[in-house]
Amino acid sequence: SMLYVVLYFDPETLKSKATAMRQIVDRLFSDNWIVPVYMGHAVDLSVEWASYPAAAAALKNVVADKERLREVNARQIEAALASL
């Protein structure tokens, strides 16, 4: 969540540095698109980064993979059931 905030101080990266954004998303946001920011506040990166072309494209590459979505969803369901 710190990187999410820090990236707003470098909007050029969010707008036009596609390679850098792809690396950031692949490493840190590949399975978590809802990011907790502060005291219960959460942001959906697909909504927040929609107006930044490089960030939106990098996130779309990860989110568009339906098999990956199934895997992430299955892991989250298992973790939720295990915590009950």
C-alpha positions in Angstrom: 0.0 0.0 0.0 3.0 2.3 0.5 4.0 2.0 -3.1 0.4 2.8 -4.2 0.8 6.1 -2.3 4.3 6.8 -3.4 3.5 6.3 -7.1 1.2 9.3 -7.0 4.3 11.5 -6.3 5.6 10.3 -9.7 2.6 10.5 -12.0 4.9 10.2 -15.1 5.5 6.6 -14.2 1.8 5.9 -13.9 1.1 7.6 -17.2 3.8 6.6 -19.6 6.4 4.2 -18.1 4.7 1.0 -19.2 7.7 -1.3 -18.6 8.2 0.0 -15.0 4.5 -0.3 -14.2 4.4 -3.9 -15.7 7.3 -4.9 -13.4 5.6 -3.2 -10.4 2.3 -4.9 -11.0 3.8 -8.3 -11.7 5.9 -8.3 -8.6 3.6 -6.6 -6.0 0.0 -6.5 -7.3 -0.3 -9.7 -9.3 -2.8 -11.2 -6.9 -4.0 -8.3 -4.8 -5.9 -5.5 -6.6 -7.8 -4.2 -3.6 -5.1 -2.5 -1.5 -5.7 -1.5 2.2 -4.4 2.0 2.6 -5.1 3.4 6.1 -7.4 2.4 9.0 -9.8 0.3 7.0 -9.8 2.3 3.8 -9.2 0.2 0.8 -8.7 1.1 -2.9 -9.5 -0.9 -6.0 -6.5 -0.4 -8.3 -8.5 -1.1 -11.4 -10.6 1.9 -10.6 -8.0 4.2 -9.2 -5.5 3.7 -12.0 -8.1 3.8 -14.9 -7.0 7.3 -15.9 -3.3 6.4 -16.0 -2.5 4.6 -19.3 0.6 2.7 -18.3 -0.7 1.6 -14.9 -4.1 0.6 -16.4 -2.5 -1.5 -19.1 -0.1 -3.2 -16.7 -3.0 -4.1 -14.3 -5.2 -5.2 -17.2 -2.6 -7.8 -18.3 -2.8 -9.4 -14.8 -6.5 -9.1 -14.3 -7.5 -10.3 -17.8 -6.0 -13.7 -17.2 -9.1 -15.7 -16.2 -7.2 -18.7 -15.1 -5.1 -16.5 -12.8 -8.3 -15.0 -11.4 -9.6 -18.5 -10.6 -6.4 -19.4 -8.8 -6.4 -16.2 -6.7 -10.1 -16.6 -5.9 -9.6 -20.2 -4.8 -6.7 -19.3 -2.5 -8.7 -16.5 -0.9 -11.7 -18.8 -0.4 -9.5 -21.4 1.2 -7.8 -18.9 3.5 -11.2 -17.5 4.5 -12.5 -21.0 5.3 -9.4 -21.9 7.2 -9.8 -18.8 9.4 -13.3 -19.8 10.5 
